[in-house]
Amino acid sequence: MRHGTGHHTHDEQAHHDQHHHGVPEQPSAPHDHAGHGPDHQAHAHGQGPVGWGMAAKATLHCLTGCAIGEVLGMIIGTALGWHDAPTMVLAIALAFFFGYSLTLWAVTRAGLGLKAAIGVALAADTLSITVMEIVDNGVLLLVPGAMEAHLSDGLFWGALAFAFAIAFLVTTPVNKWLIGRGKGHAVVHQYHH
């Protein structure tokens, strides 16, 4: 936007300030999107629409929290001799807890206050974790003997790994769609430096 006179019109300066939020242009770093809002997230990692790599990374983040929560829930439920239903409810609750916790940890480290961080975590992870839990637990219910298997059984761990893999494959396109619209983990991306 440089002109021969070296001056910006009022409209040009306002647009420049709004678009760049005071961050100087850096031609050597064309993909530096620090300070841009969610409407810029569709182009945050590469050219054009959101890539599968970014969606897979967001899904892996979600899967990590879900896996920690679910395994812990299964261990607690099994150790206490609970039936399938209460064990599954505990596992799902802990999956949400740990899924949200990972995002909270990331955005509070970036300097966001706790109240705002909770809002970001809810916006970023709710749909992703919900889809993952529905698919994951649905697969576990469909695998013969998986719900009756004990922690020491190979079937338990094999069924769980299989369920997580299917959930990952189903949830990744959901995250790609969300990020492409400036939602989901696009919200978290704003706070990463």
C-alpha positions in Angstrom: 0.0 0.0 0.0 2.9 2.4 -0.4 2.3 5.3 -2.7 4.7 7.7 -4.3 4.0 10.3 -1.6 4.6 7.9 1.3 1.2 8.8 2.8 -1.9 6.6 3.4 -5.4 8.0 3.0 -7.6 7.8 6.1 -9.5 4.8 4.7 -6.4 3.0 3.6 -4.7 3.5 7.0 -7.9 2.3 8.8 -8.0 -0.8 6.6 -4.3 -1.4 7.2 -4.6 -1.0 11.0 -7.7 -3.3 11.0 -6.1 -6.0 8.9 -2.7 -6.0 10.6 -3.5 -5.0 14.2 -0.3 -3.0 14.3 1.9 -6.0 13.3 4.4 -4.8 10.7 4.4 -6.6 7.4 7.2 -9.2 7.1 7.7 -10.2 3.5 10.2 -12.9 4.6 7.5 -14.7 6.6 4.5 -14.9 4.3 2.6 -17.4 6.6 3.0 -15.4 9.8 -0.6 -14.8 10.8 0.0 -13.6 14.4 -2.7 -11.3 15.5 -5.3 -12.2 12.8 -8.8 -13.1 13.9 -10.8 -16.3 13.2 -11.8 -15.1 9.7 -8.2 -15.5 8.6 -7.9 -19.1 9.9 -8.9 -20.8 6.7 -5.5 -19.7 5.3 -3.4 -20.0 8.4 -1.3 -23.0 7.3 -0.6 -22.9 3.6 -2.3 -21.8 0.5 -6.1 -22.0 0.0 -8.5 -23.9 2.2 -7.5 -25.6 5.4 -5.3 -28.6 4.9 -5.8 -32.1 6.2 -2.6 -31.8 8.2 -4.0 -29.0 10.4 -7.3 -30.9 10.8 -5.4 -34.1 11.7 -3.3 -32.2 14.3 -6.5 -30.8 15.9 -8.0 -34.2 16.0 -4.9 -35.8 17.5 -5.0 -33.1 20.2 -8.6 -34.0 20.9 -7.9 -37.8 20.7 -5.1 -37.4 23.3 -7.4 -35.9 25.9 -10.2 -38.4 25.1 -7.8 -41.3 25.3 -6.4 -40.2 28.7 -10.0 -39.7 30.1 -11.4 -42.9 28.7 -8.6 -45.2 29.7 -8.6 -43.7 33.2 -12.4 -44.1 33.4 -12.2 -47.7 32.3 -9.4 -48.4 34.9 -11.4 -46.8 37.7 -14.7 -48.5 36.7 -13.0 -51.9 36.3 -11.1 -51.5 39.6 -14.3 -50.6 41.4 -16.2 -53.5 39.8 -18.8 -51.2 38.1 -21.0 -52.4 35.3 -20.7 -51.2 31.7 -23.0 -48.2 31.8 -21.5 -46.4 34.8 -18.0 -47.2 33.6 -18.8 -45.8 30.2 -20.4 -42.6 31.7 -17.3 -42.0 33.8 -15.0 -42.6 30.9 -17.0 -40.2 28.7 -17.0 -37.5 31.4 -13.3 -37.9 31.9 -12.7 -37.7 28.2 -14.4 -34.3 28.0 -12.6 -33.2 31.2 -9.1 -34.1 29.8 -10.0 -32.9 26.3 -11.0 -29.5 27.6 -8.0 -29.4 30.0 -5.4 -29.8 27.3 -6.9 -26.8 25.4 -7.1 -24.8 28.7 -3.5 -25.5 29.4 -2.4 -24.4 25.9 -4.3 -21.1 25.8 -3.6 -20.1 29.4 0.1 -20.7 28.7 -0.4 -18.2 25.8 -1.5 -15.6 28.3 -5.3 -15.9 28.2 -7.2 -15.5 31.5 -9.1 -18.6 32.9 -12.6 -17.4 32.1 -11.8 -16.5 28.5 -9.8 -19.8 28.2 -12.8 -21.8 29.3 -14.8 -20.1 26.6 -12.2 -20.9 24.0 -12.0 -24.6 25.1 -15.7 -25.0 24.9 -15.8 -23.4 21.5 -12.8 -25.3 20.2 -13.5 -28.8 21.5 -17.2 -29.5 22.2 -18.3 -30.8 18.8 -15.0 -32.6 18.2 -15.0 -34.4 21.5 -18.8 -35.2 21.1 -18.3 -36.8 17.7 -15.2 -38.6 18.9 -17.0 -40.1 21.9 -20.1 -41.1 19.9 -18.0 -42.9 17.3 -15.5 -44.4 19.8 -18.0 -45.7 22.2 -20.3 -46.9 19.4 -17.4 -49.0 18.0 -16.6 -50.4 21.4 -20.2 -51.5 21.8 -20.2 -53.1 18.4 -16.9 -55.1 18.9 -18.0 -58.5 20.4 -16.8 -59.0 24.0 -15.0 -55.5 24.1 -17.2 -54.2 27.0 -16.7 -57.4 29.0 -13.0 -57.6 28.5 -10.7 -56.8 31.4 -7.8 -54.5 31.5 -5.4 -57.5 31.3 -7.1 -58.8 28.1 -5.6 -58.0 24.7 -9.1 -57.7 23.4 -9.7 -54.7 25.7 -6.7 -52.8 24.4 -7.1 -53.9 20.8 -10.8 -52.9 20.7 -9.9 -49.5 22.3 -7.1 -48.9 19.8 -9.5 -49.8 16.9 -12.2 -47.6 18.3 -9.8 -44.6 18.6 -8.6 -45.2 15.1 -12.1 -45.1 13.6 -13.0 -42.1 15.8 -9.9 -40.3 14.5 -10.9 -41.0 10.8 -14.4 -39.8 11.4 -13.6 -36.7 13.5 -10.8 -35.3 11.3 -13.2 -34.2 8.5 -15.4 -32.6 11.1 -12.4 -30.6 12.5 -11.4 -29.6 8.9 -14.9 -28.3 8.3 -14.9 -26.4 11.6 -11.4 -24.9 11.1 -12.3 -23.8 7.6 -15.1 -21.7 9.0 -13.0 -20.1 11.7 -14.4 -22.4 14.4 -13.1 -25.4 16.4 -9.3 -25.3 16.7 -9.1 -22.2 14.6 -10.1 -20.4 17.8 -7.2 -22.0 19.7 -4.8 -21.1 16.8 -5.2 -17.4 17.5 -3.4 -17.8 20.8 -0.5 -19.8 19.6 2.7 -17.8 18.9 
